[in-house]
Amino acid sequence: MAMLEVNNLSIQFGGLHAVDNFHMKIEKGELYGLIGPNGAGKTTVFNLLTGVYKPNEGIIKLDGQDITGKSIIDINKAGIARTFQNIRLFKDMTVLDNVKAGLHNHHKYSTLTGILRLPKYFKVEKEMNERAMEILKVFNLDQEAELLAGNLPYGKQRKLEIARALATDPKLLLLDEPAAGMNPNETQELMDTIRFVRDHFNMTILLIEHDMKLVGGICEELTVLNFGQVLCQGETSKVLKDPTVVTAYLGE
């Protein structure tokens, strides 16, 4: 069974078909890329998958479960987490607390328990601290746990955003232009990090990216969007050589 299966997904804004008859199938454990020119509809697809938008047509299945039209919270609980092109960390909170924010789906106590500092509060906080530190160690961020997130270098902020998303214990991780704003050395380190995340967490990953070195270096399969429609799909090396992709996307 595929981790993500999307069929006939469509949405209109007024008379504009932002996404039209979109289809995609991602197997468990796959590292998959969604690419296309600016304005092709990539972020709209992410917003449909995560419940920000509700489709006019189509079906979205996550690990066999129909999540079409569900709320952002319900889709996150079902197992989809995402990062954003523009980093959205809690910059005035510590690195540790940013990751703990992602853990609250699975580690809970009541407001009253928190106010009164009952035994369960300390038990749950201890569990969250330990789990958050485990995740931070994966990204070599454990030494910065008590720093404010906004004081981290840009590349480490990107890593922290991925770490926070993973704290929700997703089945599918969506990365929205993770290499945006990075220098070549940071991009190479990010590629290594994404591969490690896939292998260490047994994660299925779908990413939007314009950096073709990153796409060609880590993605096993690609879907190319153009004007909201699927232009080409398949094995990365073949898709990137497809004449229609080269013309529409690479501008050659």
VOVEX-199068 format. One line per field, with one value per residue: residue number from 1; residue in three letters; x, y, z of N, C-alpha, C in turn. Coordinates in pm, whole numbers, plus 32768, in hexadecimal, padded with zeros to 4 digits. Atoms other than C-alpha are relative to their C-alpha. Layout:
BEGIN
num: [NUM	...]
residuo: [ALA	...]
nX: [X	...]
nY: [Y	...]
nZ: [Z	...]
caX: [X	...]
caY: [Y	...]
caZ: [Z	...]
cX: [X	...]
cY: [Y	...]
cZ: [Z	...]
***
This chain:
BEGIN
num: [1	2	3	4	5	6	7	8	9	10	11	12	13	14	15	16	17	18	19	20	21	22	23	24	25	26	27	28	29	30	31	32	33	34	35	36	37	38	39	40	41	42	43	44	45	46	47	48	49	50	51	52	53	54	55	56	57	58	59	60	61	62	63	64	65	66	67	68	69	70	71	72	73	74	75	76	77	78	79	80	81	82	83	84	85	86	87	88	89	90	91	92	93	94	95	96	97	98	99	100	101	102	103	104	105	106	107	108	109	110	111	112	113	114	115	116	117	118	119	120	121	122	123	124	125	126	127	128	129	130	131	132	133	134	135	136	137	138	139	140	141	142	143	144	145	146	147	148	149	150	151	152	153	154	155	156	157	158	159	160	161	162	163	164	165	166	167	168	169	170	171	172	173	174	175	176	177	178	179	180	181	182	183	184	185	186	187	188	189	190	191	192	193	194	195	196	197	198	199	200	201	202	203	204	205	206	207	208	209	210	211	212	213	214	215	216	217	218	219	220	221	222	223	224	225	226	227	228	229	230	231	232	233	234	235	236	237	238	239	240	241	242	243	244	245	246	247	248	249	250	251	252]
residuo: [MET	ALA	MET	LEU	GLU	VAL	ASN	ASN	LEU	SER	ILE	GLN	PHE	GLY	GLY	LEU	HIS	ALA	VAL	ASP	ASN	PHE	HIS	MET	LYS	ILE	GLU	LYS	GLY	GLU	LEU	TYR	GLY	LEU	ILE	GLY	PRO	ASN	GLY	ALA	GLY	LYS	THR	THR	VAL	PHE	ASN	LEU	LEU	THR	GLY	VAL	TYR	LYS	PRO	ASN	GLU	GLY	ILE	ILE	LYS	LEU	ASP	GLY	GLN	ASP	ILE	THR	GLY	LYS	SER	ILE	ILE	ASP	ILE	ASN	LYS	ALA	GLY	ILE	ALA	ARG	THR	PHE	GLN	ASN	ILE	ARG	LEU	PHE	LYS	ASP	MET	THR	VAL	LEU	ASP	ASN	VAL	LYS	ALA	GLY	LEU	HIS	ASN	HIS	HIS	LYS	TYR	SER	THR	LEU	THR	GLY	ILE	LEU	ARG	LEU	PRO	LYS	TYR	PHE	LYS	VAL	GLU	LYS	GLU	MET	ASN	GLU	ARG	ALA	MET	GLU	ILE	LEU	LYS	VAL	PHE	ASN	LEU	ASP	GLN	GLU	ALA	GLU	LEU	LEU	ALA	GLY	ASN	LEU	PRO	TYR	GLY	LYS	GLN	ARG	LYS	LEU	GLU	ILE	ALA	ARG	ALA	LEU	ALA	THR	ASP	PRO	LYS	LEU	LEU	LEU	LEU	ASP	GLU	PRO	ALA	ALA	GLY	MET	ASN	PRO	ASN	GLU	THR	GLN	GLU	LEU	MET	ASP	THR	ILE	ARG	PHE	VAL	ARG	ASP	HIS	PHE	ASN	MET	THR	ILE	LEU	LEU	ILE	GLU	HIS	ASP	MET	LYS	LEU	VAL	GLY	GLY	ILE	CYS	GLU	GLU	LEU	THR	VAL	LEU	ASN	PHE	GLY	GLN	VAL	LEU	CYS	GLN	GLY	GLU	THR	SER	LYS	VAL	LEU	LYS	ASP	PRO	THR	VAL	VAL	THR	ALA	TYR	LEU	GLY	GLU]
nX: [8054	7FB4	800E	8058	803B	8054	8040	805E	8007	8016	8035	800E	800F	8047	7FFD	7F7A	7FE4	7F7A	7FD5	8065	7FF1	7F7C	7FF7	7F7A	7FFB	7F7E	7FF3	7FC6	7F6F	7FCC	7FDA	8047	7FF9	8067	7FBB	8047	7FE3	8049	808C	8034	8064	7FC0	8028	808F	800B	7FDF	806E	806E	7FDA	7FFB	8081	800D	806C	8052	800B	8083	800F	7F8E	7FF2	7F7B	7FF7	7F82	7FF2	8081	806C	8031	7FF5	802F	8055	7FF5	7FC3	7F6E	7FDF	801D	7F9F	7F83	800D	7FFF	7F75	7FB7	7FC2	7FC0	7FB4	802A	7F96	7FD3	7FF6	8067	7FDF	801E	7F76	7FE7	7FFD	7F83	7FFA	8043	8090	8039	8019	8069	8080	802E	801A	8079	8066	7FEF	7FE3	8065	8036	806A	7FD8	7FFF	7F88	7F90	8007	7FE8	7F83	801B	7F98	8003	7FBC	7F6F	7FE6	800D	7F96	7F83	8005	7FF0	7F75	7FA9	801A	7FD1	7F6F	7FE0	8011	7F99	7F7E	7FFE	7FDE	7F8C	802D	8014	7FAD	8042	8089	8030	7FFA	807A	7FFF	7FDF	7F70	7FB8	7FE3	806F	8004	802E	8090	8041	7FFC	805B	8089	8018	8006	8082	8065	7FF2	8030	808F	8002	804D	7FE6	7FD4	7FC6	8000	7F9A	801B	7F83	7FA7	7F7C	800D	7FA9	7F88	7F8A	7FE6	7FD7	8077	8058	7FCA	801C	8090	8018	7FD9	8061	807F	7FEB	7FF7	8086	804D	7FD0	8004	808A	8051	805E	8022	7FEA	8024	7FCA	8000	7F7B	7FD0	7F73	7FFD	7F98	803D	8068	7FC0	7FA9	8042	8088	8006	806B	802A	8073	7FEB	807B	7FFB	8086	805D	8016	7F8B	7FBC	7FAE	7FE7	7FB0	7F7A	7FC6	7FA0	8048	8057	7FB0	7FD2	8073	8000	806B	7FD7	7F92	803B	805D	7FCC	7F75	7FFA	7F9F]
nY: [7F88	7F84	7FA6	7F93	8013	7F8D	8012	7F9C	7F91	7F81	7F8E	7F85	7F80	7FB5	804D	8036	808A	7FFD	808B	803F	8090	8027	808A	8023	8074	8007	807B	7FF2	7FF7	7FC1	7F74	7FD8	7F71	7FBA	7F8B	7FB7	7F71	7FAE	7FF2	807A	803E	805C	7FE0	801B	8090	8014	7FCC	8061	8078	7FE6	7FCF	7F6E	7FF2	8077	800D	8005	808B	8056	8052	800A	806F	800E	8087	8043	7FB5	7F8D	7F86	7F93	7F9A	7FFA	7F87	8002	804C	808F	8036	800D	8075	8077	8021	7FAA	7F88	7FB3	7F87	7F94	7FBB	7F9B	8046	7FD8	802C	7FA6	7FCF	7FD0	8074	804A	806E	8072	7FE9	800B	808E	802C	7FD2	8067	807C	7FF8	805C	8087	7FF6	7F9F	7FF4	7F9A	7F79	7FFF	804A	7FA6	7F90	8030	804C	8084	8062	8021	7F93	8016	807C	7FE6	7FA3	804D	8051	7FA9	7FD1	806E	801C	7F8D	8006	806C	7FCC	7F99	8044	8030	7F8E	7FBE	7F82	8011	7FA0	7F7D	8013	7F91	7F82	7FD7	8031	7F92	7FE4	8065	7FE1	8020	808E	804B	7FE6	805E	8084	7FFE	8008	808C	8049	7FE5	804A	808E	8016	8025	808F	8010	806A	7FBB	7F7E	7FA7	7F98	7F98	7FBC	8003	7FC7	7F72	7FA6	8043	8002	808A	805A	801D	8056	8088	8034	801A	807B	806E	8004	8037	8091	803E	7FFE	8069	8084	800E	7FFF	804E	7F97	7FE2	7F70	7FBA	7F79	7F9D	7FC5	7FC8	8021	807D	8058	8049	8058	806F	804B	8050	802D	807B	7FEC	7F74	7FCF	7F78	7FB5	7F8A	7FC6	804C	8086	8057	7FFF	8078	804A	8079	8006	7F7A	7FEA	7FFC	7F89	7F87	7FFD	7FFC	7F81	7FA5	7FC9	7FA5	7F88	7FBA	7FE2	7FD4	7F8D	8016]
nZ: [8000	8008	7F8E	802C	8084	8022	8083	8035	7FA1	8047	7FB5	804D	7FBC	8066	807C	8015	7FD6	7FC5	800E	8054	8019	7FD0	7FCF	7FD2	7FA8	7FBD	7FB3	7F7B	7FFD	8079	7FFD	807A	801B	804D	8036	8067	7FFE	7FA0	8024	803F	7FAA	7FA2	7F77	7FF7	7FE7	7F72	7FB0	800C	7FB6	7F70	7FCF	8007	8063	8018	8091	8042	802B	7FEA	7F88	7FC5	7FA1	7FB8	7FC9	8011	7FBE	804A	7FAF	8055	7FC4	7F6D	7FCB	7FF0	7F86	8015	8060	7FB7	7FA9	8056	801E	805D	7FC7	806A	7FE7	8059	804A	7FA1	7F80	7F9F	7F78	7F91	7FF4	7F79	7FA8	800E	8060	7FC0	7FF7	8086	801B	7FA4	8037	805C	7FB7	7FAF	8034	7FC8	7F71	7FD6	7F7A	7FFE	7FD5	7F6D	7FD7	8015	7FA3	7F77	7FFF	7FC9	8027	808F	8047	7FFE	804A	8090	8025	8005	8079	8075	8002	802C	808E	804E	8007	805C	8089	8018	8015	808B	8056	7FC2	7FC7	7F70	7FB6	8008	7FD0	7FAD	804B	8045	808A	8059	7FFC	804D	808C	805A	8020	7F8B	7FF2	805C	7FC0	7F8D	8031	8022	7F81	7FC1	804C	7FE0	7F78	8005	8022	807C	8061	807A	7FE4	8073	7FF4	8062	8025	7F8C	801D	801F	7FB5	7FD0	8056	802E	7F93	7FB0	8050	7FFB	7F7A	7FFC	8049	7FA8	7F92	8032	8013	7F7C	7FC6	8041	7FD6	7F6E	7FD1	805E	8025	808B	800C	807C	7FF7	806C	8003	807F	800E	804D	7FCA	7F92	8037	8047	7FA6	7F9A	8021	8050	8063	800C	804B	802F	8015	8055	8006	7FAF	8034	8005	8081	800F	7F85	800F	7FC6	8004	806C	807E	8003	8013	808B	8059	804B	7FD5	7F7F	801B	803D	7FA8	7F7B	8003	8059	806D]
caX: [8000	8084	80CB	8023	7F33	7E92	7D98	7CE4	7D3B	7CB8	7C79	7C01	7C27	7B1D	7B49	7CB3	7D03	7E27	7E44	7D93	7D71	7EAE	7F19	8042	80A1	81BB	822E	828D	83F3	8413	84C1	83E7	8402	82F9	838F	831E	833B	82D1	8155	812C	8058	8153	8108	7F94	7FBE	806B	7F4F	7E51	7F0F	7F22	7DBE	7E07	7D2A	7C0D	7C03	7AE0	7B1B	7BFB	7C68	7D95	7DF1	7F01	7F6F	7E1B	7D51	7C7A	7CDC	7C37	7BAA	7C0F	7C8B	7DF9	7DFA	7D57	7E45	7F6F	7EEF	7EBC	802D	808F	8184	8220	8325	8304	83CA	83DD	8454	8340	83F2	8392	84C7	849C	8487	85AE	861A	85A2	844C	841A	843C	8364	8252	8241	8228	80E2	8010	8099	80F2	7FCE	7F5A	7E30	7E45	7DF1	7F0A	7FFA	7F84	7F90	80D4	8040	811B	80A4	8125	8288	8273	81FF	82F7	8414	83A4	838E	84E3	8583	84DA	8526	8695	869D	861B	8709	8832	87D2	8801	8935	886D	8871	898B	88B1	877B	8768	87AF	8696	8635	8658	87C9	8822	88D3	87EA	884B	8810	86BD	865F	86CC	8607	84CC	84F0	8532	83F6	8329	83B3	8350	81E2	823E	81C5	81A5	81E5	82C9	8293	83BE	8373	84B3	8598	86D0	8648	874C	885F	89C3	8A54	8AF7	89B3	88F3	89DC	89B5	883B	883F	88F8	8801	86CF	875E	87AD	8650	85B4	868C	8699	8526	84B2	840A	8356	83B5	831C	83D3	83A9	84F6	8590	86F6	8728	886A	87A7	8683	8763	8839	8730	85DC	858B	844D	83C8	8283	82A1	8186	8141	8014	7F76	7F86	8070	816B	8243	8278	8370	84D7	859A	86B3	85BE	84D0	85E6	864D	84ED	84D9	838C	841D	8559	8488	8381	8451	85BF	8579	8651]
caY: [8000	815A	8255	836A	8343	8471	845C	8567	8679	87CC	8924	8A68	8BCC	8C8E	8C23	8BBB	8A46	8A59	88DC	8808	868C	865D	84F9	8465	8324	830F	81C4	8195	8200	82B9	8407	84BB	8610	8701	8805	8906	8A76	8B88	8B97	8A32	89CF	8918	89CE	89B4	883A	8842	8917	881B	86F7	87A0	8824	8997	8983	8892	8807	8838	86D6	85AE	84B8	84BC	837A	8360	81FD	8185	8281	837F	84D6	85A6	86EC	86AC	87C5	8824	8792	864B	8621	8663	8560	846C	848D	85AF	86B9	87D2	88E2	8A2F	8AF0	8C12	8B84	8B8A	8B3B	8BCA	8CA5	8D2D	8BCD	8AE6	89DD	88D4	8975	898B	8813	87DD	88A7	8792	8686	86FC	8621	84EF	856E	8616	8696	8771	88E8	88B2	87B2	88B1	89CF	88FF	8850	86FC	85C2	8578	86CE	867C	851D	8598	86BA	85C8	84E1	8605	868D	8539	84FF	8661	8635	84E9	8596	86BD	85CD	853C	8699	86EF	8801	8779	8865	898E	8911	8A3D	8B45	8C15	8B88	8CDF	8CE8	8BB2	8BD6	8BBA	8A55	89DC	8A89	89B8	887E	88E3	8912	87B0	872F	87D8	8741	85E8	8615	85ED	8485	849E	8392	848C	85BB	86DD	87C4	890E	898D	891D	899F	8AFF	8C02	8B03	8B13	89E1	8953	8972	88D2	87A6	877F	8798	8684	85A3	85FF	85AE	845D	8412	8478	838F	826B	82AD	82F2	820A	8340	8383	84DD	85BF	8700	8836	88BE	899D	8931	882C	87AE	8752	86C3	85F2	8587	84FE	84D5	837C	83E2	8530	85D3	870D	880B	8915	89FF	8923	87E3	86B9	86E3	85B3	84A5	8390	833D	8479	844F	840F	8529	862C	85CD	85D2	86DA	8764	8793	8835	8927	897B	8978	89A1	8AA0	8A03]
caZ: [8000	7FA3	80B7	7FED	7ECD	7E29	7D0D	7C41	7D3A	7CC8	7D5A	7CC2	7D3D	7C84	7B1C	7B49	7B52	7C45	7C4A	7B47	7B49	7C16	7C5C	7D14	7DC6	7EC5	7F54	80C1	8104	7FBB	7F8F	7E90	7DEB	7D6D	7C83	7B88	7B2A	7C19	7C24	7BA7	7CD4	7DAF	7EF4	7EA8	7E9A	7FEF	8077	7FF4	808C	81E0	81F3	81C3	808A	8049	7EE6	7DF6	7D7A	7DB9	7EC3	7FAB	805E	8166	81AE	8130	81FE	8146	81CE	80BD	8145	82AF	838F	83B8	8519	84B0	838A	846B	8561	8440	83F3	8310	8387	82BF	82BC	8206	8102	81F9	8344	844B	858E	86E0	86DB	883D	88CC	8908	8811	8908	8935	87BC	87A1	88D6	8829	8726	8831	88CC	87E3	8895	89F1	8A9F	8BED	8C4A	8C81	8DF0	8E10	8D80	8E5D	8F9D	8F38	8F8A	8F72	8E0F	8D9F	8E0B	8D7A	8C24	8C1F	8C6B	8B51	8A5C	8AC0	8A8B	893C	88C3	8919	8860	8727	874D	8764	8611	857F	8653	86FC	885F	88C7	8861	891A	8A04	88FB	886C	8719	867A	86DA	8611	84C1	8396	833B	849D	84A6	8376	842D	8562	8494	840E	856E	85F0	84D5	8525	8690	8627	85C6	845C	8355	823E	8256	8163	8130	8082	7FD9	80F4	8041	800C	8072	80B1	802F	7F7A	80B4	8178	8059	8054	81CC	81A4	809F	8192	82A5	81D1	816D	82D9	8349	8249	82B6	8430	845A	8342	82B7	8171	80EF	7FE8	7F9A	7EC4	7E50	7D44	7D84	7C75	7D13	7E4A	7D85	7CA6	7DCD	7EB8	7E0F	7D85	7CCE	7C53	7BF0	7B1D	7B2C	7A27	7A37	7B41	7A75	7A7C	7963	79A5	7AAC	7AE7	7B40	7B8E	7A91	7977	79D6	79E4	7882	77F5	76DE	775A	78B6	7832	7763	7866	79A1	7952	7843	7737]
cX: [8058	7FEE	7FA3	7FCE	7F9B	7FC9	7FA0	7FF0	7FF8	7FCE	7FFF	7FF8	7FC0	7FFC	8085	800B	808F	8042	7F91	8024	808C	7FFC	8091	7FF6	808D	8003	803F	8099	803D	8024	7FD5	8005	7F8B	803F	7FAA	8021	7FB4	7F70	7FC1	7F96	8038	7FD4	7F6B	7FE7	801F	7F8D	7F84	801D	7FF8	7F81	7FF0	7F91	7FB4	7FE8	7F70	7FE0	807A	8002	8092	7FFD	808D	8004	7F79	7F89	7FDA	8003	7FCD	7FA6	8006	8049	8098	8027	7FEB	8064	8088	7FFD	8000	808C	8047	8035	804A	805C	7FD5	8078	803C	7FFA	7F9B	801B	7FC6	8086	8022	7FF7	8083	7FF3	7FB4	7F69	7FBD	7FE0	7F91	7F76	7FC6	7FD9	7F78	7F8C	8002	8020	7FA6	7FE8	7F9C	8038	800B	807C	807B	8005	8028	8082	7FED	8069	8001	8047	8096	8026	7FFF	806F	8087	8005	8018	808E	805D	7FEE	8032	8098	802F	7FFA	806B	8089	800C	8030	807B	7FDD	7FF2	8052	7FC4	7F74	7FC9	800D	7F76	800A	802A	8094	8052	8024	7F91	7FF5	7FCE	7F6D	7FB0	7FFA	7F9C	7F6F	7FDD	7FF3	7F79	7F90	8005	7FCD	7F6C	7FEE	7FAF	8021	803D	8031	8006	8065	7FED	807E	8063	8088	7FFB	805B	8081	8074	801E	8028	7F89	7FA2	802F	7FE5	7F6C	7FDD	8020	7F9B	7F7D	800B	8000	7F77	7FAB	8027	7FEE	7F72	7FA4	7F90	7FE8	8003	7FD7	8034	7FE9	808A	8021	8093	800C	8070	7FC8	7F99	803E	8052	7FB7	7F77	8004	7F99	7FD9	7F77	801E	7F77	8019	7F71	7F98	7FE5	8083	8039	804A	8012	805C	8085	8048	805A	7FBB	7FAB	8052	8039	7F8E	7FF9	7F94	8022	806E	7FCA	7FAF	8041	808D	8017	8065	7FB9]
cY: [807D	8052	8074	7FE1	8070	7FEC	8073	8078	8085	8069	807A	8076	8060	7FAB	7FBE	7F72	7FFB	7F76	7FB6	7F6E	7FCF	7F72	7FDF	7F89	7FF4	7F84	801C	8003	8047	8092	803B	8098	8032	8082	8042	8094	8047	8011	7F85	7FBB	7FA5	8019	7FEA	7F6C	7FE2	802E	7FA7	7F83	8014	803F	8096	8024	7F7D	7FF6	8007	7F72	7FB2	7FBA	7FFE	7F8F	7FFA	7F76	7FB6	8048	807A	807B	807A	8060	8009	807F	7FF0	7FA9	7F6B	7FC1	7FF0	7F86	7F7E	7FDC	8051	8079	8048	806C	8066	8040	806F	7FC2	8037	7FC3	8063	803A	8035	7F8F	7FB6	7F95	7F88	8012	7FFE	7F70	7FCB	802B	7F99	7F7E	7FFD	7FAB	7F7A	8000	806D	7FFF	8073	8087	8006	7FBA	805A	8072	7FD5	7FB2	7F79	7F9D	7FE0	806B	7FE5	7F82	8019	805E	7FB7	7FAB	8055	8034	7F94	7FE4	8073	7FFE	7F90	8030	8067	7FC2	7FCC	806E	804D	8089	7FF9	8062	808C	7FFF	8077	8088	8025	7FD7	806D	8022	7F96	8034	7FCA	7F6A	7FAC	801B	7FA4	7F74	7FF8	7FF7	7F71	7FAC	8014	7FB7	7F6C	7FE0	7FDC	7F6E	7FE6	7F80	803A	808B	8051	8070	8065	8054	8006	8041	8095	8054	7FC2	8011	7F6F	7F9E	7FD9	7FA3	7F70	7FBF	7FDF	7F7F	7F87	7FEF	7FC0	7F6A	7FB9	7FF9	7F90	7F77	7FEB	7FF5	7FAB	8056	8003	8097	8031	808E	8051	8040	8036	7FE0	7F77	7FA2	7FAC	7F9C	7F85	7FA8	7FA6	7FC8	7F86	800B	8094	800B	8090	803F	8075	8033	7FA8	7F72	7FB1	7FFF	7F7E	7FC0	7F8B	800A	8085	8019	800B	807F	807D	800D	800A	8088	8061	8042	8067	8085	8052	8030	803A	8072	7FF3	7FC6]
cZ: [8000	807F	7FDD	7F74	7FE8	7F74	7FE2	805D	7FB5	8061	7FA6	805F	7F9D	7F81	7FE4	8034	8035	7FFB	7FB9	7FE7	8028	8036	8022	805E	8037	8058	8089	7FF7	7F8A	801B	7F79	7FF1	7FAE	7FD1	7F94	8008	8070	7FD1	7FC2	8055	806B	8091	8015	8019	8093	8059	7FF9	8053	8097	8037	8004	7F9D	7FF9	7F69	7FCF	7FD2	802D	8086	802B	8066	803B	8040	7FFF	803C	7FAE	805B	7FB3	804E	8097	802B	800A	8078	7FEA	7F9F	8043	805B	7FB1	7FD4	7F97	804C	7F90	8039	7F97	7FBC	8056	808C	8065	8089	8066	802C	808A	8068	7FEA	7F93	8037	7FFF	7F76	7FDE	805A	7FCF	7FA0	8045	8046	7FCA	804A	8094	8039	8096	7FFE	802C	8097	8036	7FF2	8063	808D	800E	8045	7FCE	7F6A	7FAE	7FF8	7FB2	7F69	7FD0	7FF5	7F81	7F84	7FF6	7FC9	7F6C	7FA8	7FF2	7FA4	7F6F	7FE0	7FE8	7F73	7FA2	8034	8036	8098	8053	8001	803C	804C	7FBD	7FCB	7F6E	7F9E	7FFC	7FB6	7F76	7FA7	7FE5	8073	801E	7FA5	803E	8073	7FD3	7FD9	807F	8044	7FB7	8021	808C	8004	7FDA	7F81	7FB5	7F81	8026	7F7F	801A	7F90	7FEB	8075	7FE8	7FE3	8059	8031	7F9E	7FDA	806D	8057	7FB6	8002	8087	800F	7FB8	8056	8071	7FD3	7FE9	8087	8043	7FC5	8037	8097	8034	7FAA	7FC7	7F6A	7FF2	7F75	800D	7F82	8002	7F75	7FE7	7FBD	802D	8071	7FCC	7FBE	805C	8061	7FD8	7FA4	7F90	8002	7FBF	7FDB	7FE6	7FA2	7FEE	8046	7FD3	8000	7F73	7FE7	8089	7FE3	8047	7FE9	7F88	7F78	7FF4	7FE2	7F73	7F9C	7FB9	802C	8085	7FEC	7FC8	8063	8080	7FFE	7F9E	7F91	7F86]
***
